[in-house]
Amino acid sequence: MKKNTVQKLLAIGLSCILSVGMLAGCGSKTESGAGAATGEAGGAESTPAAESTADTSASTDKASGDIPTLIWWTVGGTTPSDYTDCLANINDYLVEKLGVKIDIKVAGWGDYDQKMNTIVNSGEYFDMMFTNNTNYSKFINLGAFENLTDMVQTTTPDLYSFIPEELWNGVTIGGNVYGVPSYKDSSITQFWYFDDQYVQKYNIDLESIKTMKDLDAPFRAMKEGEGKSFYPLQMAQGSPFNGFFNEYDGLTAGLQPIGVKIDDESRTVVCTLEQQDIMDNLKLLHQWYMDGIVNPDANVLTEIPKKLPFSSAQGWPSAAATWQTLNGVEKYDVFKVFGPMYSTETIQGSMNAISVNSKYKEECLKVLELVNSDSKFRDMLAYGVEGNTFEYVSDGVIKKLRDDWPLAAYTQGTFFNMSITEDADPQQWEQVRKQNEEASSSVCLGFALDITNIQNEVANCQAVWDKYKYDMLTGASDPETTVPKCLEELKNSGLDTIIGEAQKQINEFFK
């Protein structure tokens, strides 16, 4: 991917803005038999016999008049007891449009990584899966995802032409496309934000805060003033300190302990845990944890609390309105601390892949095409059921009736055809456009690590990192003792081999 072409990208979207579980009923109909399909192992390439069986099953379903149900795994909030009724309402529309249904299964924010690994490695049947730069390459090398290079152009040409070429290039691995990218913001900009009541009460000078170290004084003032049970920095397993590794391009390896400093013209691959800036911030996190600035259950908590006094997210200035709503805070004071910046990883931040063992590959693509072309269906996935979870107040503008729809809108598709909320800044898309236009680029933009020759080492190192990351990134463990232990296990699992292979590929790519 060329730097100059990517920087022209004008993508609209939402950066990981999360919505959580629904409480009240969404409809009276009940979906029966959704998700009943089972299949062969998804962790290995399908054999000709398996493909033939799948094709026959799909044909039989259609011939018999049965409506196919596509199992779609994603990430989001907790689903309520009446979630199936809500899907039934959405499926009424989908059957009318495409003659299929979807069974959207939601893995929690803290459970997503482990759950997707289990599904792929155990061979549990699925049709579609939300994927991102943490597992995309890994699952491709496990043979779990279908090669869509030709199919997306022949089966869904409108979808292919709608999504810019730059994005297709960004999700290309080994010359092939295995996922449909979400056409939204393609660069990252990191924001920190404080609840305004504490900014006023403790006279916090936001303009003076540029680094994590600069947060120490306001955090301590808040802790001292609010008391022992108050935690200025509240985190959970699925919500550690957002953007902790922003200064390093992860090369799409999905392994945070390796990367290239985004401005290092030599493009030297390093172990991030051995870098002084990362180590200093890990020590700071641990000190905050020990001093009661971080909630003591951060490393085991699976759902982040509401009313956060401070938080960190990627987005744009007017996204504050959404963060306020999600957290139940009257006003957040938002300020930028990083970016905007492009990398291959930012483009791979949201994709949907199709299982190599799906019986309904073409149907899956058509569903994804509908997401990106049909505003009504797009709003259903993003906001739920009209008249129950949201209502239209004008053309392209909705009012949320509840803030507990569990599906995360950024995981589904484009935002060009999605209605905005009534409290959103009408200029928000212009803000995204400006950030994309002004974005700098990682020195490794366009490069994606091919882990074919190191997939065992990557898998083993990922298992080691998964063992330590929650404790490290919430401050629960002392990095002086934990980092050396983690590094020893990583190196024994092949970290140096991964770094060597990554360096070899980068040198060849940029020669």
Buried (B, 14 or more C-beta within 10 A) or exposed (E): BEEEEBBEBBBBBBBBBBBBBBEEEBBEBEBEEBBEBEBBBBBBBBEEEBBEBBEEBBEEBBEEEEBBBBBBBBBBBBBBEBBBBBBBBBBEBBEEEBEBBBBBBBBBBBBBBEBBBEBBBEBBBBBBBBBBBBBBBBBBBBBBBBBBEEBBBEBBEEBBEBBBEBBBBBBBBEEEBBBBBBBBBBBBBBBBBBBBEBBEEBEBEBEEBEEBEBBBBBBBBBBEEBEEEBBBBBBBBBBBBBBBBBBBBBBBBBBBBBBBBBEBEEBEBBBBBEBEEBBBBBBBBBBBBEEBBBBEBBBEBBBBBEEBBBBBBBBBBBBBBBBBBBBEBEBBBBEBBBBBBBBBBBBBBBBBBBBBBBBBBBBBBBBBBBBBBBEEBBBBBBBBBBEBBBEBEEEEBBEBBBBBBBBBBBBBBBBBBBBBBBEBBEEBBEBBBBBBEEBBBBBBBBBBBBBEEBBEBBBBBBEBBEEBBBBBBBBBBBBEEBBEEBBEBBBEBBBEBBBEBBBEBBEEBEE
